[in-house]
Amino acid sequence: MDKLIVTVTCDSTMSYPSNPNNPTPLGVDAVAQEYVRAVNAGAAICHLHGPYTVDEKIQEDGTKLSDLDIPGWRRLRDGITDNVDAVIQYGIANGRFPQRKLLMEDQRPDMISTCFNAHDECFDYEPGRTPVELYAIHDREELREYCEITNKLGVKIEVEAFHYGGVWNAMRMREMGLLKGPIWVTFFLGWKGGCWTPPTVQAMTYMADHCPEGFVWNTSVMDPVEQWKVLATAISLGGHVRIGMEDNPFISPGEYARSNAELVEKIVRIARDIGRDIASPDEARAVLGIERRKPV
């Protein structure tokens, strides 16, 4: 069994805006330092949300997505990589495709998250707040373009699968020779919206059991109560895990974590308690099939 690859995502602006320990309102430099501490605690992959804004209403093309502050992403990345070694994975898969292409061309991250099913998300995790709604199709023509540009630039795709259709689309791209292995896929459980998959051990094991050969699977759980149980099972089955304040800012139900590093420390402790060691960034690169390189 490979060592456990821990991904950390420190931004909780849309999912849990009441989190008093969310570093995002303190600015890009504070978020970068939060990632540095999380890497020192055991995370190998940093899933970044650089500065962005969300459309206020549905656009004429039927989308409701994010606009990216591209220079701000570079500042966040550099604030991490100037201090620690980490695999840099650019998130905000709901960002507009032309901006994300520009982001890759300008900064060449190690990885970029790409939603392989429709975006239909409802960030409604705090009662009484108006939810953030996101919509986009991500048709197979767009996915083909993602595969082509990432192949050209040497950027590894993270396949985001909110349901199993995302895995089918990835298989389709592989059959066309556009998506090279090993294919890193993240199962998103408990993320509200029209692509919802329940945050249960049964749902996670179903997805893991049907994961095709050549795919390496990772799990994200958006549920404060069920997360630790599902992630512990994923660890025991040989999968990998994503942790952090975007997915779940609670160290235990009702108790906010003081930092993302505290969440990483807990999952590291769980893994070691059941006999699985933690991957370094270089060990994660070996599993992912990517080379260590200096940022552009």
N, C-alpha and C positions, 0 to 999 in steps of 0.2 A: 504494500500500500504506500502510495506517495505521501510525503510529508504534507501537512495541511497548509493550503494557501489561504491566508486571511486577507480579504479586501476590506478596506475601511472607507466609509463615506460620511464626511463630517458635517454636511449641510442639511439642516432640517427646516428651511424657510417655509416650504409649502406643506410639509407633512405635519409638523408639530410646532406651529409658530409661537405657542406659549412656553416652550422650553426655556427656562431661565438661563441655562448653561450653553445655549446655542452660540457658537462663536461668530456666526455670519454677520450679525448686526455690528460687530466690533471692527469689521473691515477685512480686506484681503490678507493683510499681514498676520492678523490674529488667527484667521483660518489656516494659513500656512503653518503656523506654529502648532496648531492643533493636530495637523497631519504629521508633523515631525514627531510629536510626542506619541502619536498612535503607532508610527513605524517603529519607534524605539520600544514600544510595548509588544511588538510582534507582528504587525501588519506588513505584508509584502507588496500589496497593490493599493495605490491611492486612487480612488474613484472621485474625480474632481468635478465640482460645479463652480466654474468661474463665474464672474458677475453676469447677470442676465435679467431681463424683464419678461413678463408674460403678457400676451395679448389680453386686452381688457374684454374683448368680445370676439365672437366667431367671425372670421374673415369671409370675404366673398367667395373664396375657393373652398369654404367649408372647414378650414383648419382653425385651430386655436393653439398656438405654439409659443416658443420662447425666442427672443432676440438676444444675441450674445455680444458681450463687450470683449472683443477679441484681444486687445492689449491687456485687459485685466486677467485673462486666462494665463498669459505668459508670466505675468507678475506672480500669480499664485503658484504656478509650476516651479518657477525659479526660486521662490521662497522655500519650497520643499527640497528641491534637488541640490540647492546650495548648502544644505545642512545634513541630509541623509541620502542614502541610496534607496530608491524605491522604484517599482514599476509604475509608470504614470498612465492612468486610464482616464481619458476624457469622457465625461458623462453628458447629461442633458441630451439624451437621445431624442427628446421632443424639440430640439433646436431646429431652425429652418435649414434645409439641406444645403442651399448655396453658402450659408454662413459656416456650416460645419465643414464643407469642402475647403473653404478659405482657411479655417482654423487648422485643418490638417496640413495644408500646404505651407502655412506660415510657421507652424510650431512642431510638426512631426512627433506627436506623442507616441509612446510605446504601443498604446491601445486606444481604440475608440469604441464606445458603446453604441450599438446599432439595434434598434427595435425591429425584430423580424416578424412582428404581427402588427395589426392596426393599433395606433395609440388611442385608447379610450379610457382615460384616467380621471378619477374623481378624488381629489385630495380632501377627504372629509373625515378626518381622524380626531377632531376636537368638536364636541357638541356645542352648538350655538354659534359657530363661525360659518361664514359663507365659504363653501368649498371652492378650490381651484379646479377648473375643468380643462382638460387637454384633449385635442382631437387631431388625428391625421391618419392617412391610409397606409403609407409606406408600401406602395405596390412593388411588385417584383422587378419592374424596370428600375425603380429607385434603388432597390437592393442590389441589382446588377451593377449599377453605377458605383454604389458604395464598395462593392468587392473589387471593381476595376481600379478605383482610385487608391484604395488601401494597398492593393498589390503593387501598384506603381510606386507608392511612397514608402512601402515597408512598414506600414502600420497594421497591427493585429486587431481584428474585429472581435469584440465581445458580442456574441449573439444574445440579445435579450429576448427571452421567451416567456410571455405572460400566460400563455397556454400552449398546447402542443403543436398548434399550427405554426408557431415560430420555429420549432425544430424542423417541421416539414419544409418550410421555406429555406432553411439552412441546408437541408439535404438536397433540395433542388439546385441551389447555387453550387454545391459540391459536385453534383452530377454534371453540371455545365462546365466544370473545371475552373470555376471562379472563386471558390472558397477552399483554401488549402488547410490541411490538418497540421497539428491537432486543432480541433475547433473548440474554442472556449465558449460554453453556453451557461447562462445564468437563468435559473428557474425563479420567477417572481411569484411568490405566494402571498395572498392576503392583500394585494394592491387593489384598491377599490376602483370600480369602473366596469365597462362592458367587456373587458378582457380578464376579469377576475378569475383566479383559481384559489380555492380555499387554503388557508394556512394550517394545514394538517399534515401529520406524519403520513397518512394514507395518500394524500395528493403528491407529496414529495417522493415517496417511494414508487408511486405509479410512474412519475416522470423519469426517475432514475432508472427504473427497470426497463423502460422503453428507449433509453438514450442509445443512439446508434453507436456502433464501433467507430472509433476515431474522434469521438466527442469527449471532452472533459467537462464535467458538470460542477456547477457552483450554485448556491442557494441564497436567496434574499427573502426574508419574511417580514412583512409589515403587520406585526401583531405583537403587542407587548406581553401578552399572556402566553401565547403559543410559541413565540420565537425560539426560546431557549431549548424547548423540548424538540422542536423540528430540527434545529441546527445540530443538537447533540446527536440525533439520529443520523443526520447527513454525515457528520464526522465519522461515526462508527461504520458507515457503509462505504467510506472511501471518497465521498464527495468533498467539496470545498465550500467555504462559507463567506458571506458578506455581513459585516457588522457596522454599526455606526448610528449617529443621531438622525440621519434621514429615515432609516428603516425602523428604528426603535430607540428613543432616547432614555428608556427606563432600564436601570440596572436590575430592578425587580418591579413587579406591577405597582404603579403609583409612586415609585421613587425614582426621580430623575438621576441619571448618571452625572457625576461632576465633570466628566470629560469623555471624549471619545476613547482616549487611552484606557479609561476604566472599563469600558465595554470590551475593548480588545483584550485586556488582561483577563476578563472573565471567560471569554471564549477560549483563550490560550490555556487557562487553568482547566476548563472542562475537557479540552482535547488531551492534555497531558494526563489528566486523571483516568482517562479511558485508554491510554497507551499510545497516543499518536503525537509525534513530534511536529514542530512548526517549521515551515519552509522559510528560508531567507529569500530576499529579492532575487538573488542569482539562482537559487533552486527553483523559484517560481518561473523564472525565464526559461530554464531548462524544460520544465513541464509544458510551458506555453509555446515553446519553439521560437523564441525571439532572442535577438542579440542585445547585449548591453551596449548602449551608445550614449554619447553626449547629446543633450538637447540642442536643437537648432535655435 
